[in-house]
Each structure stands twice: as structure tokens, then as C-alpha cells.
């Protein structure tokens, strides 16, 4: 009888010891200073399994998405759970990462929370990581998967300045994990898991997916996509959510040749609809129905400047296609492995006031005369962020000389061959503070003696006074040779795609200039752009695509 009771006691004691669970809370510090407003890491650890989460998750107050990691013992399998949104959770497992960790074990020791700790050192992506661990509690775990085989990690320090340190260790009877992970969670592979978790952290508005932009009378609109100018313009109506002060907006375009071998002007734009006449009217009824701009050079330019009743398109991104990327990758050159897609991505957060809670036409244009043309995919992504570079609450479109309707008869922007250049009058209903002109400019045409290859000064005048002057020029075009398989090669050893150009390269984005204009009073104002445009040579001529919007605070 006594032996039976004694055996039962040892069995109970063994189970109790085996299942003893600790809760460790960690805090982050930098250069010895505890970081404010923390959401502390929480680790639940015993001999069977460890869970890594944080205080808000423990209290079930965390915003989506959030993640919990479980370390299964003794296999050291990392099981990750991603809570993407309400009723959408995925998981994945990793049996290899912990086994691959390598440490230099040192003889250094110190005490943390009264526990004897040893130091181990490792390198991760050129970062020196010091891990302080204890074996006093006979369990292994820590605030990350790092050092799970060493002991209970109580401090992780990176590069001698950033540290995650245990501030409390206590025994607990129950973790409460069953209240958080309370059902079977579908599993996926590790890369898919990471991709889905990453994408859940921001909002994606899908605009185009592998859509063709070409030149053909067979290009027709359908219920989803509007096509104009023989297919060189595509449009889709997009509804934007409310975008808060602390959110950033990015435009992402992926482009490939589908038959066209040349470098072409491209633009991603939206159509303002605040005035009685819009650029969309011109697309449907013809370019010549849009407001006319003349400056005395004998030519007529339609739809390029704002008027009392009209606003031109606003550029989200100016881009240039590479010479035949993907379609012409069969062209072989020694030591050249061609890229298969041109990725263009740009921050357009300054345009937030014109996008938030609006349903507007988003379009893409590529000037080409090829039946195969190009294929594009376009997304707009909205991200929560603490970075606030632009806090303007007003966007006023002023001009855009890019002849988006080129294949429907809209003329090239050659108005800079006249002293007047481009001249725009506009009226402010209210005072505008901290005003900037978002200005995008690129020079084109004329072959080797044209403005595409000759530096030309751009001068901007506000109310008749010179405000800003610069020479837009790109000298880095040779960096993008692998995006340009069909680029011509010259006797001097250069490729056409190598040549420096007036603010653009084949396969790149043109960055805008943000020109400070100070504070502007309510009332009438003028903006004038002057460029010493080169003269035509035979059938060759120069042109400048410039666009501008005012940014400011009312």
C-alpha cells in the first residue's frame, strides 16, 4: 500500500515538474534607455512548448494582423500563427531554423533578475547578437526563436545598443493560449505564409492585372476597362477608402514588352472631377473639345492647363519603358542576363487629399504604335505609418503637357519654342500656406541634337518672378542595361540605353521636384514655365512633358 502511494506521489511530482510553466515579460531599450509606449513581449515556456506573443495579444486587444510563435519541444519546430483579420488565420512550420543556429559560447557571466546567465555570440546579417541565457530554471526558451537550444534567454542585445531584456519571471498555472488559438488553423508553406502576412499589413487596390496597352483598332472597352486612343490608354474607376494622416500611399506598376521593342513615354494618372469639364470628356468626345492653350507660336494645345471649368490629369507616376524587356530576351549577349519585368514603385502620399474617399478614374498611357505593345499590372497600396513627410490638405492641378491622347490627335508639347512657354492662371479661394509645386519634367525628341540628349534649363516663375531654375538631367542610365535587351549598340561601345538624357532613362521612373513657393494669398496667381527648346532638324523636333500641381494647407 505504501509503495503504491509512494509511486503515485512520484508520478504526480514528475508530471508537475514536467509541466511547470513560466511567464517571462521583456522590455526593449536603446542605448540603455527604455523605449516608451511599449507593447512588451510575453513568453510562456515549459518543457513541452513555448509561446511567444505580446501583452496586447495576451489581453486579446491586439489589432490585426498579429502573430504568435510556438516552439515545440524537443524537436525545436517553430510553428507560426498569423491572425490576418477576424476569422482568417493561417499557420506554417519550420523544423530547420533553430538547428542551423551557430553560437560562440563565452565564459562571460552576469546575473539577470537573480539568475546566473552565460553569454553566447552569433552574427546575423552583419549584426553582432549577444544572447544571455540561464540554465537555473531547467527550461529553454526566449523572446524569439534565437537561442532556443541554449537555455532560457533573458537578454538579447544587438550591436551593443539595442536590447530586449527580461523584467519579470513568474510561475503560472495556465497560459490562456486556448482562448486565443481555439480552433484548427489551416497550414501553408513558409513563403506563402510570409507573403500573406506581409500583404495583410496594408490595403491593396488592384487597378490592372496583365492588361495590354497597344495600338490597334481591335482594342475595345469592356465592362471593367475603358480603352481609348486605339488602346494606348486604359482606364478603370477605383474607389479609395478614407486615408488618415498617418497613412502613406504607393503606386506600383509592372511592365513588360508584348511586341514593342522601343523605349516609350508612360504615365500613371488620375482624372480630377471637381470642375464641370474633365479629361474624360475629351477621351469620349475628342481632344479638341478640351480647353485650348495657345501662346503665339501658331500651334494649338488642348487639355494641358487648368481653367475656371477644367483641371488636367494629375500624374501619379512618370515612367519609361525599357527597350523590349521580356519579349526580346532571346537577344543574347555575353555575360548579360536580361531582366524580365520593369518594376516601378513610387510614393504619392502628397496626393492624399485628392484620393481619400474618392471614386475616380485611374489610367495608364504608353505611347506606342505597336499591335503587341506592352503588358502592365498596376496596384495602389495604402500603409499605416508614423512617417509624415507631406501634411498638405490641398491639391490643385495646374498643368500637364504630356500628350496622353497622342494616338487620338493630341499634339506634342512644343510650346517652349516661344518666349511665353507655358503660362497658367489660377485662383485661390483661400490663403494657402507652405505651398509647393510638384513638378515633373522630361525632354524628348530631336535625335542626337535634340532636347532629349542636350541639357536644358527649366525655369519656373511665380507671379512673374523667377522662383526656381534647374537643369533636369540623368547620368545613371547605364545602370539599367539589363532591362534593355533590344537597345541598339554603337561603334563607340555604348548602348542607346546607356546615354544620359533629360531627366529620364529607359526603364526608370522620373522623380518629381518639390519646389517651395512659400505662402500664397487668396486671389489670382500665375505660374510660368520656360525652357529653351531646340529648333526642329528636318522631320525631327523636340518637346517637353511637364506637369505641375500645387500642394499646400488651407
N, C-alpha and C positions, 0 to 999 in steps of 0.2 A: 504493500500500500504506500509506504513511504517513498519507495523507489519510483512508483508511478507518479506521485505528487511532485517529486524532485524532477523527474523527466519532463513533466508538463511545465514546470517553472522555467526550466532551461529553454524549452521550445518557445514559451511566451517571451522570455527575455531576448532570445535570438531574434525573433520576429520584431520585437520592439526596437532593438538596436539597429536592425537592418533597415527599418522603415523610418528612423528618426529623420525629420525634415527640418531644415533651417531656412529662414528668410534673411537674406542679406540685402541691404539697401546701399546704393552707391551714389556719390555726387561727383560732378565734374568741376575741375578747376583749371585755370590757365595762369602760368607763372606764379603759382601759389595762391591765387585769388579765386575763391569760389564763385562760379558763374551764377548770376541772378536768374530768377524765374525758371528754375529747373523743373523738369519732369523726371524725377530720379529713376534710375534703373533698379528693378527689383529682380532678385534671383531666388527661386525656390529650388533647393538642392537636397537630394538624399542619395542613397547608394543605387537606386533604381533608375532615376531620371532627374534631369534638371530642366527648369523652365526659366527663360529669360524674357522679361517684359518690362513694363514701367508702371509708375504709380497710377496714371490715368487709366491704363488698361485694367489694372487690378481693381480699381473702383468702378469699372465699366462706364467711364466717362470720356473715353478717347474718341477723337474724331477719326473718320475714315479717310484714307486707309491706315491700318496699323498692322503690326507684325509681332508674332510670338515665335520664339525658337525653343525647341525641346531637344535635349541631348539624351539619347537612350544609352543606358549602361548595360553591360560592359562593352558593347560594340562601338560606342562613340559615334553612333549615327546621328547626324543633325537632321531633325525634322522641322521644317519651317512652315508656319501657317500665316497666310496673308488674308486679312479681312478687308476686302476691296471696297465693299459697301454693304448696306443692310441686306442680309440673306445671300451674300455672294462671297464665299471663302474658298480658297484653294490651298493646296499643300504640295510640298516636294520633299525629297530626302536626299541626303548626301552622306555616303559611307566612307569617303576618301579624305576629305579635307583635314580632319583632325589628325589622322595617321601620318599625313605628309608634313606636319609642323616640325620644324627643327629648332632647337634651342641650344645656346651655350649656357651651361649651368655654372654659376659662380659660387664663390664661398661667402659672398656678402650676405649679411643678415640684418634684420631690424624687426621691431615689433609694431604691429598694426592692431589696434583695439585689444592689446594684450596678448595677441597670438604671435608666436615665433614664425617669422617669414624668411624665405630664401629668395634670391633674385636669379632669374633666368633672362637671357637676352636673345632677341631674334631681329631679323631685318625683313620688312615688308615694303615693297615698292620704294626702296631707298630711305625708308623711315626706320629709325632705331627704336625698337619697342622693348621696354623693361617690364617684366612681369614678376610681381611679388606674390608668393603663394605660401600657404601654410599646410602642414600635414597634421596639425594638432587635433582637428575635428574628424579625421578619418573619412572625409568625403572630398570629392573632386568636382569643381565647377568654377564659374566666374561670370563676369558681366558680358562676355562674348564667348565665341567658340574657342578663342585663343587661350592656350594653356590648360585645356580640359584634362590633359593627361598628367599634369604636374602635381596638382593638389587643389585646394580651394584658393582661387586667385582673389586677393584682397586689394590689389592695386595694379593698374596698367598705366604706364607713363610713356608718352610718345615724344621723341626728340628732346627730352629733358624739360619740356614746358607744358605739355597738355596731359592731364592725369584724370583717371577715373578711380576713385578710392572708396572703399567700404566705410560707411559711417555707423552701421549697426549690424549686429548678428544676433538673431534670436531663434529659439526653438518654437516651432508651431505644430499644431496637431493636424490641421487641414490647410491646404493651399487655396482652395476655392477655384481651381482650374476647371473643374467640371461645370461651373456656372458660365464659363467663357467658351470653352470647347465642349459643347454639349450634344454634338451630333457627328456623324461620319462626314468627313471632309474629302472631296474629290482630289486626287493627286494628279500632278502633271510633271513633265520633265523640268530640270533646273532652269534651262534657258527660257522656256515658255513662262515659268513661274516669275522669273525676274522681269521679263518683258511685260507681263500683265500687271505686276505690282507697280512698275515704273509708270505705265500708261494710266493707271488709276489715280496717280498723284496730280493729274492735270486734266483739263477739259479739252477734248479734240473735236473740232468742227471739220468734218470731211467735206471738201468742196468738189474736187475732181479726183477720179481714180483711173489712171491709164487712159486718159482721153486724148484723142487725136486733134492736133492743130495743124491743118494743112491748107492747100489751095486747090479747091475742086468744086465744080458746080454740083457735085453729088453730096456735098456737106450740108446736111439739113438739121434743123432743130428737132428735138423730141420733147417729151413731157418733163424731162429732167434738165436738159442742157439746151440753152439757146446758142445758135451759131450764126455769125454774121461775117460779111466781107469774104465770101467764098470759103468759110471755115477757118480763117486766120484769127478769129475772135471767138472765144467761148465764154458763156456767162451762166451763172447759177444764183438763185436767190437764197441767201443764207440768213437765218435768224440768230442774232447774238444774244446771249444771256446778259444780265446785269453784271457789269465788270467793276469791281470795287477798286478803291485807291491802292490797295496793296497787291494788285494782280498785274502780271506782265503778259503781253500778247506777242506771239511769234507767228510769222508766216513761213511755211516750209514748202518748197517746190522741188520736185524731182523731174528731171528732163532727160530724154533720150532722142536721138535721131531715129526717124522712121523712114528715112529716104533722102532727106535734105542734108547735103554734105557741108553746108556753109555756116559761118558764124552769123547769127541773126539777132536783131534787137528784140528783146522781150520785156513785157511788163505785166505785173500783177496789180490790179487796180480795183477800186470800188466806185460806184456812181452815186454821188450825192443827190438827194431828192428833196432838199429843203426849199428849192425855188420852183417856179411854175414850169420851167423848161429844164429837161435833163439830157444828158448824153444819150440815154436810152432812146429818147425821141429821135435823135439823129440816126441811130442804128436802124430804127424801123422805117424812117421816112427819108433818109439820105443826109449826108454830111452837110449839104448846103442849106438845110433847114435850121442849122445851128447858128448862133450869133457869129457875125463876120468880124474879123480883125484885119485892118489894113493900116500900113504905116508909111505909105507913099512910094513903095518900091514896085508898084504895079501888080503885085500878087494878092491873092485873097486866101485867108486862112480861117477856117471855120471851126468853132467849138474849142478854141485854145485858151481863151481868157474869160474870167468871170464878168458878169454884167449884173444889172439890177435884178434880172429874172433868170439867171443861169449861172451854174457852177460847173467847171470842168471836172473830169475824172481826177481822183486822188490816187497817186501811186503808193501802193504798199511795198513794192519791190521793183527795181530796175535790174534786169539780168540779161546776160548774153549767152546764147547757145555756143557750145564748142563746135569745132569742125567735125561733124559726123560721128559723135560719140555713140558707141554701141553698134550702130548699123554698119559702120565701116571699120570695125575692129579686126576685120580679116586682113587689112593692110599691115604687113609685117615689116618691122624694123628691128635690127639687132638691139638687144637689151631694153626694148620698150614693151612693157605690159600695159595695155590700154585700160583705162577706167571704163566702167560700163554704164555709169549714170552720173549726171551732174547734179549734186545736191546743193540747193540754195536755201539758206535759212537766215531770217533777219528779224530783229526786234522792232516792233512797230507800236510799242506801248503809247507813244506820244499821240497816236490817233484814237485813243480810247474814247474820248468824248463823242466822236462820230460813229462809233461802233456799238457801244454799250446799249443794250435793249433795242437795237435797230434791226429791221429786216431789210437788207439791201442787196443789190446786185454786185457779186464779186466776179471779176473777169480776168482772163489771161489772154494776152496777144503775143504772137511771134510772127514777125514779118517774113514771109517766105512765099515762093511761087512753085512749091513742090507738091505733087499729089500725095506723096507719102508723108512729107512734112515731119512732124515731131509728135512724141507722146509725153504727156505731163500728168503728174499727180500733185494735188495741192491740198494742204491741211492748214488750218489755223488753230493754234494751241493757246490756252489760257492757263496761267500758272500763278498760284499763290506765292507771294514773295515779299520779303522785307526790304528789297532794294527798290527805292523810288528815285529814279533819275529825272523823269518828267512828271510834273504835277499840274500841268496845264488843264484847264477845264473848257477850253475853247479851241476849235479847229476851223479855220476859214480857208477854203480852197481859192487860190488866186489864178494859177495858170498851169497848163500842161501842153507843151508843143509837140509831144510825141504823137505822130500821126497814126494812131491806133487803127483808124479806118483807111489805112494806106491802100488796101486792095479794094476799097469801095470809093476811091477817088479823092481822099483827103490828102492835101499836098504836104510835102516835106517842109520842115521848119527852117526856111531860108531867109526869114525876116531880119536876120542880123547883118545882112549886106547893106542895110540902111542905117544911118546915124541914129534914128529913133529906136531901132532894135525892137524890143518887146516892152510895151507900155501898158500898165494896168491901173485903172482907177478903182478904188473900193471905199466903202463907207462903213464906219464902225458905229453901231447903235449905242455902245457904252465904252467907257475908258477900258483899255486893255493893258495889263501890267506884265512885265517880264516877257516881252514879245520876242519870239524867234521866227525866222523864216527857215523852214525846212526846204532846202534847195538841192535838187538832183540835176546833174548836168553831164552830158556826154556829147562829144563831137564825132561827126560821121562824114564819110564820103571823100571824093576828090582823089582817090588812089594815093600814090606816094607823096604828092604835093598838096593833098587836101587837109582839111582840119582834123581828120581822124589821126593823122600822123604828124601834125605840126602843133606845138603848144600854143594855145591862145588864151589870153587873159579874159576872165569873166568879171564884169563889174556890175554891182548892184547898187542902185540909187533909191533912197527913200525920200519921198517928197522933194525930189530934185537934187539931193545931196548924196555924194558918194559915201556909201556906208561900208562896203566890203568889196575887196578885189583879190582875186587869186587865179592861179593857172592850174586847172584840173589836168592831171597827168598821171598815168600808171606806168611804172617801170618794172613791174614784177610779173609781166605776162609769161615769161619763160618758165615760171614756176608751175604752169598748168599744161605743160606739153603733153602729159599723159592723158589728158582729157580730149586731145585733138588729133585723132588718128588720121583724118583726111586733110590736115593742114599741109599747104604747099611747102616745099623745101627749096631754098635758094642756093645759088652758087657760092655765096659767102659763108655757108654753113649754118645759116639761121633758118628757122621755120617761120612761116607767116604768123603763127600763134605766139611766137616769141616777141614780136615787135611791140614797142611801147606805143600807147595810144592815149587819146584824150579822155581819160578817166574811165576806161574800161579795158577788159581783156576777154578774149574768147573763153567762155566757161566760168565767168565770175559775176558777182553782184557789184553794182556801183553804190557805194555808201553815200548817204546824204550829208550835206553840210548844214549845221545848225547855226544860223547867223543871228547874232544878238541885235535887236532893234530897239532895246530899251522899253520905255513906257509910251504908249500911244493914246492920245486923247480921242474922245468920240468925235466923229465927223469924217470928212473926206481926206483920203490919203492916196498917194501913188507909189507904185513900185516900177522901176525900170531896169531892164537887163540889157547890157551892151556887150557884144563880143565882136572882135574884128574878123568877121567871117571872110574866108578866102574867096577869090573870084573863080568862076567856072573855067575849066580847061576842056575844050571840046564838049563831049557829052557828059563829062564828069563834073559834079558840083558838090559843095559842102553844105552841111546842115547841122543844127544843134537841137537836141532834145533836152529841154529844160522843164522842170516842174517845180512849183512852189506852193506851200500852204503856210498860213500864219498860225502860230501856236502862242497861246497866252492865257492869262487869268482875268476874268471879268470881276 
